[in-house]
Amino acid sequence: MPLKLGVNIDHVATLREARYRGQSEGEPCPVEAALICESVGALGITAHLREDRRHIQEQDVVELRRRIKTRLNLEMGNTPEIVEFALKIRPEIVCLVPERRQEVTTEGGLDAAGQLTALTETRKRMNDAGIEVSLFIAPDPVQVDASMAIGAQFIELHTGAYAEHFHRKRERQIELERLIAAAKQAHQLGLQVNAGHGLNCENVPLLHIVPHLVELNIGHSIVSRSVFIGLEAAVREMLKAMEGYAG
């Protein structure tokens, strides 16, 4: 099955908020960006409604839910307010992530093993509402086992360490082996496997050796590239880098 691309549009909203924070309108519009991404082959749109609302706002998610035609993946911290919002909006899938206000972007994987009870409760509420659940975790066997215990349908493997070490061959190989092992373990447990964080057109092709991947969620590199070549071309460029994945 071909590898799917989910485009994270957070940083389109970051650019808007840099100029129009607190205002009811502004540019660029992340919803319009999402529609462009869909039109050239993205099979999902990802948006992270953070507790501090630094980029995506509630109204963005409402409009995404109304207007996109593929699949909405809402990234979110496991906090009461955001959980209630997700249950109201009902995206196709939520991805539960760790969240710290001081971080620039999500820096590490979720400690699923340390939050079994709380995450299981949220997972049940989401599933009861017809929403699938993914957990954004490091490629660690303990966290994969915990994701299964929680009852998640998906995991999203944090590829940040792989991306960070990409130009150091030995360290890169270690991270690839961790990703391969985690993907195999998850697959054996019946979990579906996505991946994301720090991915770009240079490091995605080598990621093809990781088995059982369903989707890559990629945002920053696509939005950054679009400054120079446009959003349509940037999405097409990423889709080209993803071609040939054998699973």
N, C-alpha and C positions, 0 to 999 in steps of 0.2 A: 504494500500500500504506500502511495507517495506520502512523503513527509509534509504535514500541514504547516502553514505559517499563520501565527496569530500576531498581529501588530499591536504593540503597546503604544497608545497615543498620549500617554502622560505628558511627555515633554513638548508636545504641541501646546498643551494647556500651560506648561511652565512658561513658555514664551509669551503667551497671552497674559498670564498673571504678572509678569515682569512689568507690564505697562498698565494693565487695566484691573489690577486687584481691587476687589470690593465693588466693582461696577457691574451692572447687569448685562452689559454687552462688551465685546472686545474681539480682537483678532490676534492670531489666527484661531479659527474655530475647530476644536478637536473633533466635533461631530462630522464636519465637512471633510476633515482629514480621514476619518474612519471610512466614510463613503468612497473616497478616492481609493483607499487601500483595498476595499472590497472589490471595486470595479476592475482592478488589475490582477486579482487572484488571491488575496488574503482570504483565508477561510474562517477567520475569527478576529475579534477586536478585544483587546485587553485594556482595562482602565483600573487604576488604583485610587479608590476614594480614601485618602489618608485622614487620620483623626484631625490633623492641623489644616486640612484643606489647602495644601500648598500649591496644588495644581488642579487636578480634577475636582469639580464641584458637583453637588447633588443634581443640579439641573442638567449637567452634561450627561450624567448616567441616565436620567429620565429620558433625555432626547436620544441617546444611543439605543436604549431599550425600544423606543418607538420607531426608530428610523433604519437601523442596520438590518440586513437581511441574512447574515450568516449566524454568528454565535457570539454572545456577549460573555466575556470572562471578567468577573469583578474581583480584583485583588482587594484584600481587606484584612485588617487586624481583627482578632477575635474580641471585639469590644461590644457591649450591649447596644449602643446607639447604631453602630454600623451593621450589626447582625439584624436588627429590626428593619433597617433601611433595605438590606438585601432581601429580606423576606417579603417586603412590600413590592420591590421592583421585580423580583424573580428573574434574574439572569439565568442563562442555561447552566452556568457553572460559576462557583466561587472558588478562588484560590486563597487559602488562609496563609498569611505571611506574618513574620515578626515585624514589629514597627517601633522605632525609637525616634522621638522628635528631633534629636540632634543629628541624625544621619542624613546624608545628602540623598541617598537612595537606599533601598533595602540591602543591607550589607551581608547578612548571613542567613542560614536556613532556620526554619522554625524548629524549636525544641519540642517535637511531638511527643517524645518519650517522657518529658517532664510535665506535660499538660494533658495527659490521657483523658481525665474526667471532663475537663472543660471543653476540650476539642471534640470529644465524643458527643457531648450534649449538643453542641452547635451543629455537628455533622448530622445528627438525627433530625434536628429541626429543619435543616436545609433539605435533606432527602425527603422528609415528609411533605415539603412544599414543592417537590418535583425538581429540586436544584441539585445538580451533581457537585461533589466536593473534591477539591485537590488540595494537597498540602505541599508547600514550598520548602523542601528539605535539602540538606547537604547529602551527598552520596555516601551515606553512612549506614551500615547494616542495622544498627540499633534503631535509627530513625525510620528506616523502611519497615522493619517489623512493627514499630509503633503505629505507623500509618495504616497497616493492615488491621491492627487491633482496634484502632479508632473507627474503622469501617469506611475510610475514604475510597472513592472510586478511582482517583488519579493521585499520583505524586508528580510534582514538578521538580526535577533535579536542578539544584543550584550550580550553574556552570561558571560562577565567578572565579573560582580558583584556577580552573582550566584556562579561562581567558587571560587571567593575570600572568600565568606562567607559560603562555603560548610560545614565546620566543626563547624559552629555556628548555631544551629538548628533554633533559632528564626529568625535570619537574613536571613538564607537560605530560610525559608518558605516565608518571605516577597518577596524575589527576585523571587521565583518560582511563586508566585501569580501575580507578575508584568508580567512575561513571559507568563503565561496562559492568562491573560487579553489581552495582546497585540496580541497574536496569534489568539484569538477569534475575536478581533476587525478587524484584518487584513483579516481574512478569510471572515468575513461578508462583507467587502468592496471589495472582489474579488481579493485580493492580495495573492500571494503564499508566504509561510513562510519557510525560512531557519534559521539556528542559528549557532553561533560559537564564539569562543574566550575563552581560558582557559579550554577547555573541555579535559577530560581524561577518562580512563577506570573506575575510581572510581566514578566520578560525572555524567557520561552519563546515567547510568541506571535510576536514579531518574528523569532525564529530560524527561523520557517517559510519565510523566503525563501532559506535555505541548502538547496541541492538534494541529493538522493541520500542523505538521512539514513535510517538503519535504526532506530536506538535512541538514546534519551537516558538516560544514567545519572545519577540525581539522588538525593542522600541528605540532606544537611544541612538544606535548606529544608523537606523533607517532615517530617523528624523534629522540627525546630523548630516547624513549624506544628501538628504533632500535640499539642504541649503544650497548645494552646488549643482545638483542635477535635476531637482524637482522630485516631488513625492512619488509620482507614478513610476518614474525611472528607478528610484531607490528601491521601491518594492519589487519591481521586476528584476533588478540586480540581485536582490536577496533570494528571490525564488530561483534564479539561475544557479546560485551557489548551493541551493538545497537539492537540485536535481540529481537523480541517480541514487537516492538513498534506497537501500535494499531491505532495511528493517532487520 
